[in-house]
Amino acid sequence: MSLKDKMKGVSVIIPNYNKGHIIDRCLQSVLDSDFRPVEIIVVDDGSTDNSLEVIDKFPVRLIRHEKNYGASAARNSGAVVAQGDILFFTDSDCIVRKGSLANGMKSLSETSVVVGGTYHPIAYDQNNFFSSFQASYIHYSELKNRLSPDYIATHAMLITREFFEFAGGFQIDFLPILEDVEFSHR
């Protein structure tokens, strides 16, 4: 039996901390996707900005952390309540391109474990030097060894629930960043 035959669906999990200025674009991009997820889960990790007001405008499942525990804890909280057999992790400041989920699911059906994506080389806010530099740098860095990557980044990670649970989720006591690298190495 193939992965596609036994799949119940995809749960999109988005950790958020003080990204009220951009999370609407992220959520709209997931809703506009050419692939329908079972659910979209946003885990607000103790935001102090207008994030909750923005998130409330979208048909998503909201989980609130009363304080900031970090992205790993937020991702794990989303995974615990997710209903899908496939988990798609992305970040609240990422814009999911239209074909990303469909292409990711096609690739996942061929690999059966985990697949990832990277940033588009051109930032959505091209007038911001940092965003432009980050987009092109990450795109280049993550694709230079694309046939043998060092890690799968959580800004675009599709993984079976079974494998995610087998791996033990993201370590919350590692570092406030690079949890995807640690997870991939483990």
Contacts in CASP RR format, 6 or more apart in sequence:
PFRMAT RR
TARGET T0000
AUTHOR 0000-0000-0000
METHOD contacts of the structure
MODEL  1
MSLKDKMKGVSVIIPNYNKGHIIDRCLQSVLDSDFRPVEIIVVDDGSTDN
SLEVIDKFPVRLIRHEKNYGASAARNSGAVVAQGDILFFTDSDCIVRKGS
LANGMKSLSETSVVVGGTYHPIAYDQNNFFSSFQASYIHYSELKNRLSPD
YIATHAMLITREFFEFAGGFQIDFLPILEDVEFSHR
2 109 0 8 1.000
3 108 0 8 1.000
3 109 0 8 1.000
3 112 0 8 1.000
3 160 0 8 1.000
4 109 0 8 1.000
6 85 0 8 1.000
7 85 0 8 1.000
7 86 0 8 1.000
8 38 0 8 1.000
8 83 0 8 1.000
8 84 0 8 1.000
8 85 0 8 1.000
9 37 0 8 1.000
9 38 0 8 1.000
9 83 0 8 1.000
9 84 0 8 1.000
9 85 0 8 1.000
9 86 0 8 1.000
10 35 0 8 1.000
10 37 0 8 1.000
10 38 0 8 1.000
10 84 0 8 1.000
10 86 0 8 1.000
10 87 0 8 1.000
10 88 0 8 1.000
10 101 0 8 1.000
10 105 0 8 1.000
10 158 0 8 1.000
11 37 0 8 1.000
11 38 0 8 1.000
11 39 0 8 1.000
11 40 0 8 1.000
11 41 0 8 1.000
11 78 0 8 1.000
11 79 0 8 1.000
11 82 0 8 1.000
11 83 0 8 1.000
11 84 0 8 1.000
11 86 0 8 1.000
11 87 0 8 1.000
11 88 0 8 1.000
12 30 0 8 1.000
12 37 0 8 1.000
12 39 0 8 1.000
12 40 0 8 1.000
12 41 0 8 1.000
12 88 0 8 1.000
12 90 0 8 1.000
13 41 0 8 1.000
13 43 0 8 1.000
13 75 0 8 1.000
13 78 0 8 1.000
13 79 0 8 1.000
13 82 0 8 1.000
13 87 0 8 1.000
13 88 0 8 1.000
13 89 0 8 1.000
13 90 0 8 1.000
14 23 0 8 1.000
14 26 0 8 1.000
14 27 0 8 1.000
14 30 0 8 1.000
14 40 0 8 1.000
14 41 0 8 1.000
14 42 0 8 1.000
14 43 0 8 1.000
14 89 0 8 1.000
14 90 0 8 1.000
14 91 0 8 1.000
14 92 0 8 1.000
15 42 0 8 1.000
15 43 0 8 1.000
15 45 0 8 1.000
15 70 0 8 1.000
15 71 0 8 1.000
15 74 0 8 1.000
15 75 0 8 1.000
15 91 0 8 1.000
15 92 0 8 1.000
16 23 0 8 1.000
16 42 0 8 1.000
16 43 0 8 1.000
16 44 0 8 1.000
16 45 0 8 1.000
16 47 0 8 1.000
16 51 0 8 1.000
16 55 0 8 1.000
16 74 0 8 1.000
16 92 0 8 1.000
17 44 0 8 1.000
17 45 0 8 1.000
17 46 0 8 1.000
17 47 0 8 1.000
17 51 0 8 1.000
17 68 0 8 1.000
17 70 0 8 1.000
17 71 0 8 1.000
17 74 0 8 1.000
17 92 0 8 1.000
18 47 0 8 1.000
18 48 0 8 1.000
18 49 0 8 1.000
18 51 0 8 1.000
19 26 0 8 1.000
19 47 0 8 1.000
19 49 0 8 1.000
19 51 0 8 1.000
19 92 0 8 1.000
19 93 0 8 1.000
20 47 0 8 1.000
20 49 0 8 1.000
20 50 0 8 1.000
20 51 0 8 1.000
20 54 0 8 1.000
20 92 0 8 1.000
21 49 0 8 1.000
22 92 0 8 1.000
22 93 0 8 1.000
23 42 0 8 1.000
23 51 0 8 1.000
23 54 0 8 1.000
23 55 0 8 1.000
23 92 0 8 1.000
23 93 0 8 1.000
24 54 0 8 1.000
24 57 0 8 1.000
24 58 0 8 1.000
25 95 0 8 1.000
25 124 0 8 1.000
26 90 0 8 1.000
26 91 0 8 1.000
26 92 0 8 1.000
26 93 0 8 1.000
26 94 0 8 1.000
26 95 0 8 1.000
26 96 0 8 1.000
27 40 0 8 1.000
27 42 0 8 1.000
27 55 0 8 1.000
27 58 0 8 1.000
27 60 0 8 1.000
28 58 0 8 1.000
29 95 0 8 1.000
29 96 0 8 1.000
29 97 0 8 1.000
30 37 0 8 1.000
30 40 0 8 1.000
30 90 0 8 1.000
30 96 0 8 1.000
30 101 0 8 1.000
31 40 0 8 1.000
31 58 0 8 1.000
31 59 0 8 1.000
32 98 0 8 1.000
33 96 0 8 1.000
33 98 0 8 1.000
33 99 0 8 1.000
33 100 0 8 1.000
33 101 0 8 1.000
33 102 0 8 1.000
34 98 0 8 1.000
34 99 0 8 1.000
34 101 0 8 1.000
34 102 0 8 1.000
35 99 0 8 1.000
35 101 0 8 1.000
35 102 0 8 1.000
35 105 0 8 1.000
37 88 0 8 1.000
37 101 0 8 1.000
38 83 0 8 1.000
38 84 0 8 1.000
39 60 0 8 1.000
39 61 0 8 1.000
39 82 0 8 1.000
39 83 0 8 1.000
39 84 0 8 1.000
40 58 0 8 1.000
40 59 0 8 1.000
40 60 0 8 1.000
40 61 0 8 1.000
41 60 0 8 1.000
41 61 0 8 1.000
41 62 0 8 1.000
41 63 0 8 1.000
41 78 0 8 1.000
41 81 0 8 1.000
41 82 0 8 1.000
42 55 0 8 1.000
42 58 0 8 1.000
42 60 0 8 1.000
42 61 0 8 1.000
42 62 0 8 1.000
42 63 0 8 1.000
42 92 0 8 1.000
43 63 0 8 1.000
43 64 0 8 1.000
43 65 0 8 1.000
43 74 0 8 1.000
43 75 0 8 1.000
43 77 0 8 1.000
43 78 0 8 1.000
44 51 0 8 1.000
44 52 0 8 1.000
44 55 0 8 1.000
44 62 0 8 1.000
44 63 0 8 1.000
44 64 0 8 1.000
44 65 0 8 1.000
44 74 0 8 1.000
45 65 0 8 1.000
45 68 0 8 1.000
45 69 0 8 1.000
45 70 0 8 1.000
45 71 0 8 1.000
45 73 0 8 1.000
45 74 0 8 1.000
46 64 0 8 1.000
46 65 0 8 1.000
46 66 0 8 1.000
46 67 0 8 1.000
46 68 0 8 1.000
51 92 0 8 1.000
52 62 0 8 1.000
52 64 0 8 1.000
55 62 0 8 1.000
56 62 0 8 1.000
61 81 0 8 1.000
63 77 0 8 1.000
63 78 0 8 1.000
63 81 0 8 1.000
65 73 0 8 1.000
65 74 0 8 1.000
65 77 0 8 1.000
69 172 0 8 1.000
70 172 0 8 1.000
70 176 0 8 1.000
71 91 0 8 1.000
71 154 0 8 1.000
71 170 0 8 1.000
71 176 0 8 1.000
71 177 0 8 1.000
71 179 0 8 1.000
72 170 0 8 1.000
72 171 0 8 1.000
72 172 0 8 1.000
72 174 0 8 1.000
72 179 0 8 1.000
73 170 0 8 1.000
73 172 0 8 1.000
75 89 0 8 1.000
75 154 0 8 1.000
75 169 0 8 1.000
75 170 0 8 1.000
75 179 0 8 1.000
76 169 0 8 1.000
76 170 0 8 1.000
76 172 0 8 1.000
79 87 0 8 1.000
79 161 0 8 1.000
79 164 0 8 1.000
79 165 0 8 1.000
79 169 0 8 1.000
82 161 0 8 1.000
84 161 0 8 1.000
85 160 0 8 1.000
85 161 0 8 1.000
85 162 0 8 1.000
86 105 0 8 1.000
86 108 0 8 1.000
86 158 0 8 1.000
86 159 0 8 1.000
86 160 0 8 1.000
86 161 0 8 1.000
87 157 0 8 1.000
87 158 0 8 1.000
87 159 0 8 1.000
87 160 0 8 1.000
87 161 0 8 1.000
87 164 0 8 1.000
88 101 0 8 1.000
88 156 0 8 1.000
88 157 0 8 1.000
88 158 0 8 1.000
89 154 0 8 1.000
89 155 0 8 1.000
89 156 0 8 1.000
89 157 0 8 1.000
89 159 0 8 1.000
90 96 0 8 1.000
90 154 0 8 1.000
90 155 0 8 1.000
90 156 0 8 1.000
90 157 0 8 1.000
91 154 0 8 1.000
91 155 0 8 1.000
94 119 0 8 1.000
94 155 0 8 1.000
94 156 0 8 1.000
95 124 0 8 1.000
96 156 0 8 1.000
97 120 0 8 1.000
100 117 0 8 1.000
100 156 0 8 1.000
101 158 0 8 1.000
104 115 0 8 1.000
104 116 0 8 1.000
104 117 0 8 1.000
104 158 0 8 1.000
105 158 0 8 1.000
107 115 0 8 1.000
107 116 0 8 1.000
107 158 0 8 1.000
108 114 0 8 1.000
108 115 0 8 1.000
108 158 0 8 1.000
108 160 0 8 1.000
112 160 0 8 1.000
113 159 0 8 1.000
113 160 0 8 1.000
113 163 0 8 1.000
114 152 0 8 1.000
114 157 0 8 1.000
114 158 0 8 1.000
114 159 0 8 1.000
114 160 0 8 1.000
114 163 0 8 1.000
115 152 0 8 1.000
115 157 0 8 1.000
115 158 0 8 1.000
115 159 0 8 1.000
116 152 0 8 1.000
116 153 0 8 1.000
116 156 0 8 1.000
116 157 0 8 1.000
116 158 0 8 1.000
117 142 0 8 1.000
117 152 0 8 1.000
117 153 0 8 1.000
117 155 0 8 1.000
117 156 0 8 1.000
117 157 0 8 1.000
118 138 0 8 1.000
118 139 0 8 1.000
118 142 0 8 1.000
118 143 0 8 1.000
118 153 0 8 1.000
118 155 0 8 1.000
118 156 0 8 1.000
119 134 0 8 1.000
119 135 0 8 1.000
119 138 0 8 1.000
119 139 0 8 1.000
119 142 0 8 1.000
119 155 0 8 1.000
120 135 0 8 1.000
120 139 0 8 1.000
121 135 0 8 1.000
121 136 0 8 1.000
121 139 0 8 1.000
121 140 0 8 1.000
122 132 0 8 1.000
122 135 0 8 1.000
122 136 0 8 1.000
123 131 0 8 1.000
123 132 0 8 1.000
123 134 0 8 1.000
123 135 0 8 1.000
123 136 0 8 1.000
124 131 0 8 1.000
125 131 0 8 1.000
126 132 0 8 1.000
138 153 0 8 1.000
142 149 0 8 1.000
142 153 0 8 1.000
149 184 0 8 1.000
150 181 0 8 1.000
150 184 0 8 1.000
151 180 0 8 1.000
151 181 0 8 1.000
151 183 0 8 1.000
151 184 0 8 1.000
151 185 0 8 1.000
152 159 0 8 1.000
152 180 0 8 1.000
152 184 0 8 1.000
153 180 0 8 1.000
154 170 0 8 1.000
154 179 0 8 1.000
154 180 0 8 1.000
154 183 0 8 1.000
157 180 0 8 1.000
167 183 0 8 1.000
167 186 0 8 1.000
169 183 0 8 1.000
170 179 0 8 1.000
170 180 0 8 1.000
170 182 0 8 1.000
170 183 0 8 1.000
171 179 0 8 1.000
171 182 0 8 1.000
171 183 0 8 1.000
171 186 0 8 1.000
174 182 0 8 1.000
175 182 0 8 1.000
END
